[in-house]
Amino acid sequence: MSRFSRLGNDLYSGARSYNIVGRRLFWYLLSGILIAVSLVGLFGRGLNFGIEFSGGSELRVSQVSAQQMEDYEQRTDAIIEQVAPEGTTTITQIGDSTIRVQTGELESSDAEAARGDLAEEFGVDVADVTSSFVGPSWGETVTNRAIIALAVFLALVTVVLTFYFHTWKMAVAALVALIHDVFFTIGIYALIGIEVSPASVIGFLTILGYSIYDTIVVFDKVRENTEHAFDTKRQTFGEAANQAVNQTLVRSINTSVVALLPVAVILAVGVTLIGPGTLVDLAWALFIGIAVGTFSSIFIATPLLVHLREGELTIRRHDAQVLKRRARHEARAARGDDAEPEDGLEGGEDDLVGAGVGGQEPSGSRSSGTAATGGGSGGGQTSGRQLHPYAQRGPRNQPKRKRRNR
């Protein structure tokens, strides 16, 4: 058995546990740092929108030889500057033999002149140089529909989680984790300068589904553990939730690693061999989103859920009962009394089972061995019959008799 598998077994069985919920202030601080980095990217550098959102002309030169690829950026920039001196130009190599030029809107005559100059410069036919124009309205339409889809998704998730978990606070914690993931992913896009394309928007929406899936898996275990804790009175709400996070920790990591491996391969191949394009744009969003989604489902969602619910009256009463019961157990252990109290008794009524008035043992109790039929030595005279178990616990624990309706 590998060390990682043994760790998973220890975490699930409780042999080993990490205090994730108890250190929630640290995770909040770390998340705050990530959000601050995202804000620096968004308001410092800003998002690098692709031509689909900003609008403009795109020229592609294909069938370029490896020798002609040398210094392609400077050579291409000199040509485009003649027809678009004031526009922002982006020159990118796609694959081994294609050059993509994105610039501002060009007139038809300027676009044709640029095609001829590029073909002559790189030694290809004019037919190998294509020109196209993309209006900004198309990217605006994609953005508006993505925002609508995001709003509908968040509304449905809120309703479903509220009804499934019977509390709106779980839905709030899951939504905070979702917003955290999307915001951080967009911030990294801005900080690194990754181009935002329609494929990137699709990737942003896709990571929402993955993040909510991982959070629901953890929350389902939290609900199971907390319900068991309410029944047994052996764990506080926070301890039961923390155990749930530990039990699903290895599963969440394994799921994320399995999902990240193919995305990482696609990203590596796309960046090194294929070049910029739809596949790379989608892979960037998925890779960043899945990684930060795993972090939020473990270290943000559940600690935030405990933070939201620990002020409820039911939770406070339960935690107080657990701590009181634990204190009584520790007191018994200090006295050397190993007897386990009965779980159903409250208020310390399980301390002396069978004690009579004034501390004397009642006649006919089970501790006298067998019920006496007459006078006995040292135990006083018994009634000749064994008392009901409730009578052995003292008068205050006897059940009330029902009155007969006459």
Buried (B, 14 or more C-beta within 10 A) or exposed (E): EEEEEEBBEBBBEEEEBEEBBEBBEEBBEEBEEBBEBBBEBBEEEEBBBBBBBBBBBBBBBBBBEEEBBEEBEEBBEEBBEEBBEEBEBBBBBBBEBBBBBBBBBBEEEBBBBBBEBBBEBBEBEEEBBEBEEBEBEBBEEBBEEBEEEBEEBBEEBBEBBBEBBEBBBBBBBBBBBBBBBBBBBBBBBBBEEBBBBBBBBBBBBBBBBBBBEBBBBBBBBBBEBBEEBBEEBBBBBBBBBBBBBBBBBBBBBEBBEEBBEEBBEBBEEBEEEBBBBEBBBBBBBBBBBBBBBBBBBBBBBBBBBBBBBBEEEEBEEBBEBBEBBBEBBEEBEEEEEEEEBEEEEEEEBBEEBBBBEEEEBBBBBEEBEEBBEEEEEEBBEBEEEBBEEEBBBBEEBEEEEEEEEE
